[in-house]
């Protein structure tokens, strides 16, 4: 009985517990929902962690276990299933007309919720084993702003900043180069651009990778991988390159900034994909050399200049904490110190920071050190710029560039060095070794100069000059001193040299006790009262320049130069030479330049003997010298002469003058001549500028020319720049009366100026030429004709040609009183590159464009149809052409799309800008012109029918805003 009772009690207890357990599903329904919602959140977090772990493993080129992949797939399915189950649970089901919940439904769904919760607890616990407990956090976007100082905005940098940003945003540009002098702020600007593109989310990734002067490919690969949070499983460089390329191509848009690049990088060897393989990969390099930009095929090359004086002062004030309350004396001294930093931001910032909060005495000491120009003990704050520039020098890949760099530093501070003078000095010093010819040596010096400019160690200036930045110059002196080759330049005081190894010397006072045994370059800018014996100790001297700027010329003794047997280049300025035989001892002399010197007639100088002994002379220059006799037989005695310059010799250089006749009758031209500059009577050419140490290629300027002189004609045929006046001998045309059409058509000319020649009636006359095709003036860039009393036309009887005037861009006609028209339509077709047309004081000029004699019969060019000529014409100026009736025909209106300036003055008979518009006979043309202008098909032109002042605003392509001045003044 007791057994039965115990059994019944156990059964009833189990039934009650089971019933209560089942009742919790409908009764605790809401609790089950909340608990499953919590588990759903934990599942999502765990799933995301595992997904990140898998993604990180893939980035590291590692494959995850199949168990992990299966769990992740189950997790994705479970998230969906849980979401559906909770969606079902949130749907309230009721019964008894809405008064009671549906207990059966709640029981069924509650049980599902409970079971799913238990399952998820185990599933999530398993997933957490596949996710790492910690990981590297992503850097916040604002961290870079904290680390970097805000860039000061300077106007001189704005252009580079805008160009750089534009290139970075341009999808068609994949390779950008930013170059400038070491320490000028390239890295700072690149970092500023990085901040901007990150703020605007232009790229998914922006990598900044510093590159050292010595290319270390594994290190570069590590730096790029580190930026991508990637670790190489490979060891070999090429395998790493392949892996890195694979990782970079995963980024749709990525900007890689390679900072401080010194030479061409092999992107393939590093692992950086080219634009052909990855359109979204853009590269920005910063470098000190434009040559690096070119070698790396940069589509945009952007130069970053140094700061202006005011910008430098602003930066100095900022770094030195100079405010309104700072004493004026300190401000004044600060500005002087700032000026000595010469616009280099890195130098300004370093020096200013080192002086911040210091006393006035310390500032004064710093200023004195900067002014002393003694770079041996580098001032604190200048160490980094000096290191940068020393490295730039070390990375020059040719000894010629290094030698030329040191030579440039002998010139005074802020001196604009004429490239021609620098070239001659460099050749004289043997910077390019023993070249086969002077022209070859020139080319090598030019190549070295270009390398220095592209490396920002030398600055290009106007008028064919270069300049060396003061800090760069000091670095050159430091390098020379360290190599025991002292370079000294003193323009105000005596030379003081602590050692006896001075190699290059520029001075105004020559020290008598100076050891000159190793001196190779000497420039003495002082009057030498006693020259005998001064050069005795200079057996190694290669370049000697003597300048006397006083009005009174001092006589140089021939004895002075006896010991200069190693001299290669001699320049004498402002001295009197009583005897020319001093050159006879200079067996190695290659270049001789005499500027402003006084000379007796050359035969009196015993030139036959002296010049015949200087067998290596390749360059002879007589510039602004006063030579009593103008006989030049001496030139025959220099068989190897390659360059001859006779410039503005004192004398009468007018027609039929004794000087002119004597010169042209005695001048001979050697077959070896490669360059020449014969300039006699330049004052008669008002557009010719005289500059010292000007570079000539093949220039001939004569104020008198008789067509029978074959020597002058041979020079003119080869000339690139030809200036000729007072042509005599009965010629009516330049071609063919003076120069033949075949083989003598002045086809090498680039600039041609002809004036004061009353006999000339036309430039070209092909009326008697039987050939159908000729080549004339194909390289001519600028043509100027003035005071041509009988000039009737440019080209008489035009014939088909091969590219005549095809490169002519500037045409200027002045004082041609018999000229009635300038172009015919068929001639104008040859002037395809003409950009500037200027006409003045041509009294009988009626039309700029006139019909050809054959036009009506040929039907090729008529004013009835549009003609494609003057497509590149930009500027037309007409002045004092009293009988001019019109400027252009309506047939050429559609071609003048580039015209920007049209200025007409004092043209009394001008009826209309566009000719051939008669209101009755040509109404259709007038309407056509109006239609062209109204539709904006011609962006730059308007017409006026009466002489009046008209101003039209217009911008190309938009029919507005570009200013044209049509000034019609009736007198």
MONOR-V546974 format. One record per helix or strand. SS is the DSSP state (a for helix, b for strand). FROM is the first residue (numbers start at 0). LEN is the number of residues. Records with the same first field share a line. If there is no record, write none. Layout:
SS=FROM-LEN / FROM-LEN
//
This chain:
a=1-26 / 28-31 / 65-24 / 95-3 / 102-25 / 142-5 / 154-15 / 185-14 / 216-11 / 236-13 / 266-4 / 289-6 / 308-12 / 327-13 / 344-11 / 359-13 / 382-12 / 398-10 / 418-11 / 437-17 / 469-13 / 557-4 / 580-5 / 601-4 / 606-7 / 632-5 / 657-9 / 681-3 / 709-9 / 824-4 / 854-4 / 889-6 / 922-12
b=93-2 / 99-2 / 174-5 / 204-6 / 253-8 / 280-7 / 299-4 / 416-2 / 458-3 / 464-3 / 485-5 / 501-6 / 520-5 / 542-5 / 553-3 / 568-5 / 574-3 / 590-5 / 597-2 / 618-5 / 625-2 / 642-5 / 674-6 / 697-5 / 704-2 / 720-5 / 726-2 / 732-3 / 738-1 / 750-5 / 761-4 / 773-1 / 781-5 / 792-4 / 800-1 / 809-5 / 820-4 / 835-5 / 846-4 / 874-5 / 885-4 / 900-5 / 911-4 / 949-4 / 962-4
//
